[in-house]
């Protein structure tokens, strides 16, 4: 249980959290904080064990699920454990931040349930070794994200955005499942570790499966063209944005690409698509972020571009580019989560997140200013902070024999330059004095809200400085776990006077200059308008779905009883007769094997036919009910004659009771009228006769075909020997198939409730004086 | 439309019908009958009062409400499945007491299927009564 125990603990804490927080908030925060601390430490220790050359911790609880399709099996790869450490470590800070953010409000009581459930699910995603298990956790992250984005559920936009995120990532999740199932069926195992081994060994993978899995990853990580849900997800409370939508969940797609790297890497085409999607996402994020004024939105768009860069780097597929991706991911998780929390603190203190209203906060919030500065410096890649490594190594990428290095360097340079401007707008602009703007008034913020950003800022400094010793082995293990090589590479902060260094300096200087001159926020331009197409397509699809659903419902649920019967019987007729048409039915053979009908039974059938005519032709409801009773009783006699006394008894009772119940309402019913004209009536008659005839033929066919050996003899025997009953019908009902009967009586009870509810609604309307 | 004659008749008929229904319920295991049929017959005992137009008594057994029957029925049915679950043999596995002889009934076998059948019986009664009540009130609207 070394890997999955924290998941279970977190789920348990999630379930009890509403009660616990409501009773005693302080003790919940302390206990939850300690639990997180323990979990984070646990995973970091496991990670350092793997990085130190130890074997990967594995866990296989094969008996956890009573089916073969899914297994409770986990494997701590270096890549997965690095994510687990990030998820639980940042989880600790977000947990404490949330406690401060919500304080003792009712919102704070229900917030921790989805948050902790998400955390557990995310850990499951990164540690699961069984693909279907991974999918299960993957969906749970989508669902908990849905609840968190829509947390402020009284706002329409929140609900819309939550639904959008769920639909986009959920559709991707379905693709992912299909891809998993395809590979799993083809290769005969669902273990991801086995998959990696088989892919490395050169086993062929269905292209469709790869595309489906990539679709899952791309929707989750908001890659182009699915990027639009992520900025909209900013309607979630800030702790959520900081945690799910920058540091962890949106990286699940990146995680998947890394976890299944050998599979994706086996196809140059797929890798090309990943590179293309990544680059497009990076450009889109920056282009759209360029004009934003909301602090959180700016951060969301820079997150988007980093996600794009990560996919781009993984897609390049060399050991070096994977190393850059890992470094970039680590740095980004730390500084971006911190910046989000800081933006939330600014929002809490000033009441606004609008860039145009924020300036000069440094005086009133000096501590936050220093924290933001450190986070921002890490983000722009200032040495020797953690963010520097990702950028410096990125510039150091030279793709051997691909002739891309110049274009690649230019792309990275421009991306970093733009990103730096956006980061400075968030981390510096609100704090520096501005001649044209007065500093807004500032409220005190809870201390717990300062802890998270401060710790992450210091982590950026500490991890950056110690990277050659502390991070080196870990990054090496992660990189070699993904790309199969590069374990013994040593990270360094100083590489000598090389082009990478010049580019870093140029980025910092150029970025600062551009930040000063380009005051572009709040001004839409032609590019940003064009990029709205992705979301517009989504909106059109959702609206189309609604219109289509309304039209279908309007057609099928017209409220006209005749229409229902037409559709229902017409459908049966079409399906059954169509099937016979195709498969050949042989009606003549059925009649050939018929035996002569005894006189008594023929008379009963004649009586029933009389009843039918009575029902169809009469203009009095009482007569019609009596006609129906004749049919029913005739049927009951037939049952009795043919050796089914139980059925006969039941049918008789039901017939009698129906008549009794009908007596109640017969006064209230309108007179029978001829609504339809003769042609319509002829059509109805033909349809009824057709369906009746088809059902009769079907019954005869069922008699003449024996697909499986009959079980009646066995049941008769078992009835007495096993179930101690001589009445086999009853024994089947209450013993052999008791669970079915259980379902049936539940349905009976529900039907009764339904009748009651319909009536209650009607009487309520009547009481209000409205029309029922 | 009230009939005093039917009201008097129902006082005489309801109990015999009810006892008859219990007998049908019990004999179902070996002979035609069982919870479903028994329930229908048992409900008829109640419906005599309804037919008379005076409604069911305000006190006593026949004043029991449909929801009581529905709840008791579903509850009994679920309970009958628990012994199997507790014994680790799966929900609804049958368990029987050793058979014994009674003067009037002959050899008697009691077991969880019978308990389950009682659940069916009660649910069916509740169902019919709830329908009847609703329709009766509908008539008054």
Interface residues (C-beta under 8 A of the other chain):
Chain A: X645 X646 X649 X650 X653 X654 X656 X657 X660 X661 X663 X664 X665 X667 X668 X723 X724 X725 X726 X727 X729 X730 X731 X733 X734 X735 X738 X739 X741 X742 X745 X746 X748 X749 X751 X752 X753 X755 X756 X759 X762 X763 X766
Chain B: X28 X29 X30 X31 X32 X33 X34 X35 X36 X37 X40 X41 X43 X44 X47 X50 X51 X66 X70 X73 X74 X77 X78 X81 X91 X92 X94 X96 X109 X111 X113 X114 X116 X117 X119 X120 X123 X124 X126 X127 X128 X130 X131 X132 X134 X135 X136 X137 X138 X139 X141
